[in-house]
Amino acid sequence: MAASETFKYYVPILIRYNDIDAQWHVNNARAISFIEQARMSYLKHLGLWDAESFQDLGLIVADVHASYIAPIKYNQSIRVGVRVQRLGNKSMTFDYQIEDKDTHAVLVKAETVMVAYDYHTLKSIEVPENWRKKILAYEE
Protein backbone atom coordinates (compact mmCIF):
# COMPACT_ATOMS: atom_id res chain seq x y z
CA MET A 1 0.00 0.00 0.00
CA ALA A 2 1.54 3.31 -1.03
CA ALA A 3 1.35 6.42 1.10
CA SER A 4 -2.08 7.95 0.61
CA GLU A 5 -1.60 11.06 2.70
CA THR A 6 1.05 13.72 2.62
CA PHE A 7 2.85 15.14 5.59
CA LYS A 8 5.15 18.14 5.61
CA TYR A 9 7.25 16.81 8.46
CA TYR A 10 8.96 13.42 8.66
CA VAL A 11 11.38 11.87 11.12
CA PRO A 12 13.64 9.06 9.84
CA ILE A 13 14.11 6.02 12.12
CA LEU A 14 16.35 2.97 11.70
CA ILE A 15 14.94 -0.15 13.32
CA ARG A 16 17.32 -1.58 15.91
CA TYR A 17 17.60 -5.10 17.28
CA ASN A 18 15.99 -4.09 20.59
CA ASP A 19 12.91 -2.79 18.71
CA ILE A 20 12.10 -6.35 17.61
CA ASP A 21 9.90 -8.81 19.50
CA ALA A 22 9.81 -12.63 19.48
CA GLN A 23 7.89 -12.60 16.19
CA TRP A 24 10.79 -10.73 14.52
CA HIS A 25 8.92 -7.53 13.85
CA VAL A 26 8.60 -4.25 15.71
CA ASN A 27 6.52 -4.60 18.84
CA ASN A 28 3.34 -2.52 18.86
CA ALA A 29 4.56 -0.53 21.89
CA ARG A 30 7.68 0.51 19.97
CA ALA A 31 5.54 1.93 17.19
CA ILE A 32 3.89 4.16 19.79
CA SER A 33 7.39 5.23 20.89
CA PHE A 34 8.22 6.11 17.28
CA ILE A 35 5.19 8.40 16.98
CA GLU A 36 6.11 10.00 20.31
CA GLN A 37 9.64 10.63 19.02
CA ALA A 38 8.21 12.19 15.86
CA ARG A 39 5.81 14.38 17.86
CA MET A 40 8.61 15.70 20.07
CA SER A 41 10.75 16.44 17.01
CA TYR A 42 7.81 18.24 15.35
CA LEU A 43 7.27 20.43 18.43
CA LYS A 44 10.95 21.32 18.52
CA HIS A 45 11.01 21.98 14.76
CA LEU A 46 8.12 24.44 15.07
CA GLY A 47 9.76 26.15 18.06
CA LEU A 48 6.97 25.11 20.43
CA TRP A 49 9.30 23.30 22.84
CA ASP A 50 12.99 23.78 23.57
CA ALA A 51 13.64 20.03 24.11
CA GLU A 52 15.29 20.82 27.42
CA SER A 53 12.58 21.19 30.06
CA PHE A 54 9.93 18.51 30.16
CA GLN A 55 8.09 20.62 32.76
CA ASP A 56 7.59 23.19 30.00
CA LEU A 57 6.46 20.72 27.33
CA GLY A 58 2.88 21.98 27.42
CA LEU A 59 1.08 18.82 26.25
CA ILE A 60 -0.10 15.57 27.79
CA VAL A 61 -1.48 12.49 26.00
CA ALA A 62 -5.23 11.99 26.40
CA ASP A 63 -5.87 9.28 23.80
CA VAL A 64 -3.87 7.09 21.39
CA HIS A 65 -5.08 4.97 18.47
CA ALA A 66 -2.91 2.96 16.09
CA SER A 67 -3.69 0.76 13.11
CA TYR A 68 -0.94 -1.73 12.28
CA ILE A 69 -1.09 -2.26 8.54
CA ALA A 70 2.12 -4.17 7.82
CA PRO A 71 4.98 -5.48 9.96
CA ILE A 72 8.07 -3.36 10.46
CA LYS A 73 11.19 -5.52 10.27
CA TYR A 74 14.69 -5.50 11.70
CA ASN A 75 17.06 -3.04 10.01
CA GLN A 76 14.24 -1.52 7.97
CA SER A 77 14.52 2.21 7.39
CA ILE A 78 11.27 3.95 8.16
CA ARG A 79 10.04 7.49 8.46
CA VAL A 80 7.26 8.88 10.60
CA GLY A 81 5.05 11.62 9.20
CA VAL A 82 3.43 13.86 11.79
CA ARG A 83 0.99 16.74 11.58
CA VAL A 84 -1.67 18.50 13.62
CA GLN A 85 -5.01 17.55 12.12
CA ARG A 86 -7.29 19.46 14.54
CA LEU A 87 -6.85 22.37 16.94
CA GLY A 88 -9.42 22.77 19.70
CA ASN A 89 -9.60 25.14 22.66
CA LYS A 90 -7.67 22.91 25.07
CA SER A 91 -6.66 20.00 22.87
CA MET A 92 -5.26 19.07 19.49
CA THR A 93 -5.25 15.91 17.41
CA PHE A 94 -2.03 14.71 15.83
CA ASP A 95 -2.01 12.30 12.86
CA TYR A 96 0.95 10.02 12.14
CA GLN A 97 1.95 7.68 9.37
CA ILE A 98 4.86 5.28 9.65
CA GLU A 99 6.15 4.44 6.18
CA ASP A 100 8.99 2.48 4.66
CA LYS A 101 11.56 5.18 3.93
CA ASP A 102 12.36 3.88 0.44
CA THR A 103 9.04 2.57 -0.91
CA HIS A 104 6.73 4.84 1.12
CA ALA A 105 4.56 1.80 1.86
CA VAL A 106 2.28 2.60 4.81
CA LEU A 107 3.05 0.42 7.82
CA VAL A 108 1.19 2.12 10.68
CA LYS A 109 -1.39 4.91 10.90
CA ALA A 110 -1.93 6.53 14.28
CA GLU A 111 -3.61 9.40 16.04
CA THR A 112 -3.15 11.04 19.43
CA VAL A 113 -5.34 13.54 21.20
CA MET A 114 -3.09 15.86 23.17
CA VAL A 115 -4.34 18.20 25.89
CA ALA A 116 -2.59 21.52 26.49
CA TYR A 117 -1.21 21.09 29.99
CA ASP A 118 0.69 23.08 32.61
CA TYR A 119 2.98 20.66 34.46
CA HIS A 120 3.69 23.28 37.15
CA THR A 121 0.02 23.66 38.18
CA LEU A 122 -1.00 20.15 37.01
CA LYS A 123 -3.98 21.54 35.10
CA SER A 124 -5.18 21.68 31.52
CA ILE A 125 -4.86 25.04 29.82
CA GLU A 126 -5.99 26.69 26.60
CA VAL A 127 -3.80 25.98 23.57
CA PRO A 128 -1.45 28.99 23.59
CA GLU A 129 -2.17 31.50 20.83
CA ASN A 130 1.44 31.48 19.62
CA TRP A 131 1.21 27.66 19.23
CA ARG A 132 -2.01 28.03 17.28
CA LYS A 133 -0.45 30.59 14.92
CA LYS A 134 2.72 28.55 14.32
CA ILE A 135 0.86 25.30 13.73
CA LEU A 136 -1.70 26.85 11.38
CA ALA A 137 1.00 28.68 9.42
CA TYR A 138 3.06 25.50 9.08
CA GLU A 139 0.21 23.16 8.19
CA GLU A 140 -1.41 25.44 5.56
N, C-alpha and C positions, 0 to 999 in steps of 0.2 A: 504494500500500500504506500503510495507516494504521499508526501506532505500535502495536505489539503488546505492548510492555513498558513498565513505568513506572519512572521514575527519580526520586529525590528531588532530585537536584542537576543543574542544567543550566547551561551556559555559552553565551551568545549570541555568534555570530560573523557578521560581514558579509563576504561574499566580495569581495576586492579584485582589481583587474586583474592584479596579479602572482601571484595564486593560479591563474590560468588557463593552460592549455597550448595547443598549436597546434590542438587539436580543440575549443577553446572551452568546455571544462569544467575543473573542478578536477582538477589532476594527483593521481594516487594518493598521491604522497609528501606532498602538502599535507594530505590527509585524515589521515595519520598525525601530522602536526604539530598538527592541530586536536585530536586525542584527547590528545596530549601536553599541550597548553595546558589542556584541560579537567581532566586529571589533576592538574596543578600547582595549578590553582585549587581543586579539591576538597581537596587536602592542606592548603592554606592555610585554606580555609573550616573544616575540622575542627580546625585548630590543631595539625596534625602537622608543619608546616614553616613557618618564618617568612618565606619568600620573599626572604631576604637572603643566606644562605650556602649555596651549592650543595654545599659540603663537608659540610654537615649535613643534606642532603636525606634520606638514609637509605634510598633505594631505587635499584635499577638494573634496567634492562630485560633480561629473559632471553628473552622470546618475544613476537612480535606476529603477530596474524592479523587480516585485514580482508576483509569481503565487501562489494563495491561493488554496490549494488542499483539505484541510479539516478544519473544524472549530476547534479553540483552545478554550477550555472551562475553566470556573472558577475552580481554585484550581488544575488544571492539571499541572503536572511536565513536563517541556519540556527541550530540550537542543538545542543549536544552533551550528551547525558545520560551521566553517569558514576556508577559504583557499584563497590563491592568485592563480588564474587560469592563469593569463597572466601578464607579465611584459613588458611594452613598454619603450620608452625613457623618456617620461614625465608622463606616466599614468600606472595604473595597474588595473586589473579587479579582484574583489573579488567575490567568489561564497559562498552562504550560504544555509543551509538546516535546517529548524526548524522541529524537530522530537519530538514525544512523548518520554519522557525519558525512560519509561519502555518497551514499545512495539517497539520503533524505527519507528513507522508509520510516514511517511513524511506528514507534515502539510502545510509547505510553502517552496518554493524554491525561491531564490532571487539572484540578481547580482547587484553589484555597480561598476561603473567605477570611480576610484579615480585619481585625478590629483595631482602630487607632487607640493607642493605649499609653498611659503615663505610668512608667514603672516606678516613679518616685512616690506617687500618690496611690498607686495600685487601682486606678480607675480608667474606664474608657473615656475618650475625649473625641471632639470633633476632628475630622481629617483637617490638618492644617491647610490654610489657604495657599501657602507657598508650595505645598506638596501637590495640591489640586492643579495649580497652574503649570508646574513642571511636568506632571504626568500627562495632562491634556495636551500640552504643547508637543511633547515627545511622541505621543501615540496618534496624533492627527495624521 
